[in-house]
Amino acid sequence: MASGITLAVLCVVAVVMLLPSAPPLDARFPAAPTAADLAALRQAYSGAPPSWPRPRLLAGAQFTEMAPLALHASPAGKDRDLARLGAELFEDPLLSASGHFSCQSCHNRRLGWGDALPTPFGHGRAKGKRNAQSLFTVGYKTPYFWDGRSVTLEEQALAPLTDHREMANDDVAGLLARVNAVDRYRTASAAVTGHEDIRLDTITAALAAFQRTLERPTRFDRYLTGDRRALNDTEIWGLHLFRTKAGCANCHSGPTLSDGRFHNLGLSFFNRTLEDLGRYGVTGAAQDAGRFLTPSLRHVAETGPYMHNGIFPALAGLVRFYEGGGGRVRIDRPVAPERLALRQAAASKSPQLQPFALTPAERAALVAYLNAL
């Protein structure tokens, strides 16, 4: 009888050993997954996001679980009229002192509401310092600009109008005179505000109202709301890499895929020709040297080139940059004593930025997922 039990146990063990083992659903997921591995991963991501495999988070990360972005309702009544006025003003070069540039010059709907350039150019062909950010998510976040210097969309709209390198309206009175000289603008403004003349706050409010209408659903939104056919197996693999091995979710999470914080990626070019200390220019606090606002990754495939200085033309190169642990500030060059604290801060990268290694197949899967955002 004992020998019979032993034989039965051995048979069960043999059967179990022949069964395919479940892959680890964390950063150890196979770099060359089988069809069965990918099927197991799809099953793990078939429920609501809170049930998904947990992300690999590093010290200080502020993670918000992924969720579909709840789009604003289409404006109605006077709000709709204000947005329509903003749409016309957005495309009109009379907003610039030279009459050659409109908001659309740097934020084109066919270019992901950017301009597809590393940095834009404006008045007198002046070259801008930072990449023109996409406008897709501007109605769903704050603050604005790479350094976060504006806290409302209306305030943000004013900045390019008065910047000498952009629309160069040193004399705001001249801008108002040009806009008030257009009958249809005065009529449209009066219908909304009740004022006979167009005021500066009406212009910025109209531009902001229009920009709040630009977001649209993505394939990833569809996936998050239950359409499990919206992502293929490779893209789900990329989603898993995003959350685990690659660590992207440390800074890119929640409905906007941004933590809304400022991070140092080692790209300040401290003490070099292209130096840009980011948030430090706003706060004056040494610890902010080299920190820039985390951009949203919604529609990221449409909004290149990437980073505050636009130095990465494609997502594949951007992934390799993060694999290497970001950039580096050289500390072997002499600097003035009063800049030593700035250099130390600029050389101190975000703790959420750690190197990792992907295979070519993993890299391709991650990029495939990014293309679905």
Sequence and secondary structure as in RCSB ss.txt:
>XXXX:A:sequence
MASGITLAVLCVVAVVMLLPSAPPLDARFPAAPTAADLAALRQAYSGAPPSWPRPRLLAGAQFTEMAPLALHASP
AGKDRDLARLGAELFEDPLLSASGHFSCQSCHNRRLGWGDALPTPFGHGRAKGKRNAQSLFTVGYKTPYFWDGRS
VTLEEQALAPLTDHREMANDDVAGLLARVNAVDRYRTASAAVTGHEDIRLDTITAALAAFQRTLERPTRFDRYLT
GDRRALNDTEIWGLHLFRTKAGCANCHSGPTLSDGRFHNLGLSFFNRTLEDLGRYGVTGAAQDAGRFLTPSLRHV
AETGPYMHNGIFPALAGLVRFYEGGGGRVRIDRPVAPERLALRQAAASKSPQLQPFALTPAERAALVAYLNAL
>XXXX:A:secstr
 HHHHHHHHHHHHHHHHHS     SSTTS SS  HHHHHHHHHHTSS GGGS      TT               
 HHHHHHHHHHHHHHT GGGSSSSS  GGGTSBGGGTTB SSSS B GGG B SS     TTGGG  SBSTT  B
SSHHHHHHHHHH TTTT  S HHHHHHHHHT HHHHHHHHHHH  SS  HHHHHHHHHHHHTT     HHHHHHT
T TTSS HHHHHHHHHHHTTS GGGTS TTTT    EEE S S TTSTT   BTHHHH  GGGTTEEE    TTG
GGS SBSTT  B SHHHHHHHHHTTS     SS   GGGHHHHHHHT   TT       HHHHHHHHHHHTT 
